[in-house]
């Protein structure tokens, strides 16, 4: 297959569905880690067409959604300062902090700019040497390399007025934390293919063996996801728990050595808080001592903030796979994309946004949708 449309071929999808039905003999719960996979599943109705024995649990794989409230409040504090140009990708502007968001701060006169690359922010810093320019660096292993490269370039070019507000998280420790939870129902994982294009697959075999769960590296198109599910169910039915790469057109076992070298140079592993979940040991990155001068938290001394999540929003339970979005009483009522209570309703990869966009407002009917 060479073209994207082929990965939505309904004939091939039916064959995969048939194969999954043929091999399934008992109930299984699978978690797709990535928010992009969640949107594809909901958009194409994949979860509704699977055998009723197979349940898909939506994981914490949306980078916007897991950015902790404390970091959002730090971003708001920094962006509000008159000498700062605060740069971010657009999906962060409507993520609610404790009392407002970046759009609100911008409307109050702050210089908040949407950029399409961290290098755009570095160029803005070069063009405004009398202003402090901050880029909001969030995301998983996928977005970390370009942010690391930007800090590397800032140091190399001697651009002292640039800094990075870091909220990068790592997938393998999150899988470990999910499996260690007493409420865990996950029996297999569909791992995020784009993360593995950067990091490779070396961290997963130990997790699969220790927790005795299949981990299938999976892409994002309907056939990618169905193939991942098929492989996971085959392993579960056979009592196996290995790592399989179902996304070989993009993922190599070693990942990207150049990107990994850049990450190792610029960042160091640290504990990191996940919104709605809590602190997961060794699950994130921060700037290494060599580049600490470009750390916005250090530069602007934004520490010791007290935060409190909405008592109505249950996005934390959604992120942990404990409930589906429509099971939250606020879903589609107090909480909508125009008035979000939590980040899962804001982000283009959030599970709540996916359920709202594709009108999944009540318990899914497995006969109600189709692929293609």
Buried (B, 14 or more C-beta within 10 A) or exposed (E): EEEEEEBBBBEBBBBBBEBBBEBBEEEBBBBBBBBBBBBBBBBBBBBBBBBEBBBBBBBBBBBBBBBBBBBBBBBBBBBBEEEBBBBBBEBBBBBBBBEBBBEBBBEEEBBBBBBEBBBBBBBBBBEEEEBBBBBBBBBBBBBBBBBBBBBBBBBEEEBEBBBBBBBBBBBBBBBBBBBEEEEBEBBBBBBBBBBBBBBBBEBBEEBBEEBEBBBBBBBBBBBBBBBBBBBBBBBBEEEEBBBBBBBEEBBEEEBBEEBBEBBEBBBBBBEBBBBBBEEBEEBBBBBBEEBEBBBBBBBBEBEEBEBEBBEEBBBBBBBBBBBBBBEBEBBBEBBBBEEBBBBBBBBBBBBBBBBBBBEBEEEBEEEEBEBE
